[in-house]
Each structure stands twice: as structure tokens, then as C-alpha cells.
Amino acid sequence: MEHERDDPLSVSVGEERLLADYLQCPVSERRRRFLDTLSAAQLTGLSRRTIQWWVECGLVAAVMIGRRYQIEKGSLLSHLERFAQGLE
């Protein structure tokens, strides 16, 4: 089944894997590997809405925990690098 962003209950295989990874991490490792949107915005100097939009568009990997995104820091940094190089 193809993943559709319009369906809030639809989850891709990659998102399932990331969620499992998130849940299995010790809390101390989660804090190193994942950022909420506010922390990601502060790190990048961008707005929270821009970070949310990147997640919603699938440009950065994140999982929804409750009503908040937990963004994979490595994915965010990779996207920023590609963006800075003009690849996105």
C-alpha cells in the first residue's frame, strides 16, 4: 500500500522503523538523536513552521509522539547540507 500524507493514520515502513527505533532507545540516547520542532528551529535558525513543513513534506525523518514531532537529528542535518549545496 502506498503511503499517503493526506491520511494522518497512514504510516510508511520507514516511519514504522523509525518509531520502533525511537521507542527502543534509552531516554538519554533519544535526547541526543531526536529533536522536537522548537529545538530543531533553534538549531537551524529557522521557524518551527518551516521545520514542521519539512517533516510533512517528507524532507526530514520524524515520528509523531502524541501531538509532537520528534525529528531525527541526522536526517535534519543531512537535509540542511543538501539544501545548502543547492540539491533541494
Backbone torsions as a table, in degrees:
resi	resn	phi	psi	omega
1	MET	NA	132.6	-178.8
2	GLU	-76.2	140.0	179.8
3	HIS	-77.9	130.2	179.4
4	GLU	-120.7	123.2	180.0
5	ARG	-67.6	-20.9	-178.7
6	ASP	-70.9	-21.9	-180.0
7	ASP	-97.0	107.7	-175.8
8	PRO	-64.6	-16.8	179.7
9	LEU	-93.8	-7.1	-179.9
10	SER	-78.6	129.9	-178.2
11	VAL	-130.4	130.9	179.1
12	SER	-80.7	166.1	177.7
13	VAL	-60.0	-41.4	178.7
14	GLY	-61.3	-40.6	178.2
15	GLU	-67.8	-37.7	176.5
16	GLU	-62.2	-42.7	179.4
17	ARG	-64.6	-43.5	179.4
18	LEU	-64.8	-40.0	177.2
19	LEU	-63.6	-44.4	177.9
20	ALA	-61.3	-42.0	178.2
21	ASP	-61.8	-45.8	179.1
22	TYR	-58.2	-48.6	-175.7
23	LEU	-69.0	-27.7	-179.3
24	GLN	-84.9	-15.7	-179.2
25	CYS	-71.2	141.1	168.4
26	PRO	-61.9	151.5	-176.1
27	VAL	-55.4	-39.9	-179.4
28	SER	-62.9	-37.2	178.3
29	GLU	-72.9	-37.0	176.9
30	ARG	-56.6	-43.2	-177.8
31	ARG	-65.3	-27.2	177.3
32	ARG	-82.4	-35.9	-171.6
33	ARG	-94.3	-19.6	-174.6
34	PHE	-127.5	147.1	179.5
35	LEU	-128.3	145.6	169.2
36	ASP	-81.3	173.9	-174.7
37	THR	-65.0	-35.5	179.0
38	LEU	-64.4	-46.5	179.1
39	SER	-63.5	-40.0	178.9
40	ALA	-65.2	-40.3	178.8
41	ALA	-64.5	-42.8	179.4
42	GLN	-65.4	-40.6	179.8
43	LEU	-63.0	-40.4	-174.4
44	THR	-92.7	-17.5	-175.2
45	GLY	78.8	15.2	179.4
46	LEU	-104.7	173.4	178.8
47	SER	-80.6	157.9	175.8
48	ARG	-60.2	-38.5	-178.8
49	ARG	-63.5	-37.9	176.8
50	THR	-62.7	-43.8	178.5
51	ILE	-62.1	-45.6	178.0
52	GLN	-60.0	-41.7	-179.5
53	TRP	-63.2	-43.6	177.7
54	TRP	-58.7	-41.5	178.2
55	VAL	-64.6	-48.5	-177.9
56	GLU	-61.8	-31.2	178.7
57	CYS	-83.9	-7.6	-179.3
58	GLY	81.8	16.3	-179.3
59	LEU	-78.7	-26.2	174.9
60	VAL	-131.5	147.9	-178.1
61	ALA	-82.4	133.7	178.9
62	ALA	-155.1	158.6	173.6
63	VAL	-121.1	150.1	177.5
64	MET	-94.3	119.3	176.4
65	ILE	-115.8	111.0	-171.2
66	GLY	66.7	-120.5	178.3
67	ARG	-110.6	14.8	-175.6
68	ARG	-122.6	141.7	174.6
69	TYR	-78.8	140.6	168.0
70	GLN	-114.5	112.0	-171.3
71	ILE	-95.1	131.5	177.1
72	GLU	-70.4	117.6	-174.2
73	LYS	-58.3	-42.1	179.9
74	GLY	-61.5	-38.9	178.3
75	SER	-66.0	-41.7	178.2
76	LEU	-62.6	-46.1	-179.3
77	LEU	-65.7	-38.1	176.7
78	SER	-63.5	-42.6	178.8
79	HIS	-63.3	-43.0	178.9
80	LEU	-60.9	-40.4	178.7
81	GLU	-63.5	-46.6	178.4
82	ARG	-62.8	-41.6	-179.9
83	PHE	-62.7	-44.6	-179.5
84	ALA	-64.4	-31.0	179.6
85	GLN	-84.8	-1.0	178.6
86	GLY	78.5	17.9	-179.8
87	LEU	-85.8	-12.3	177.4
88	GLU	-135.9	NA	NA
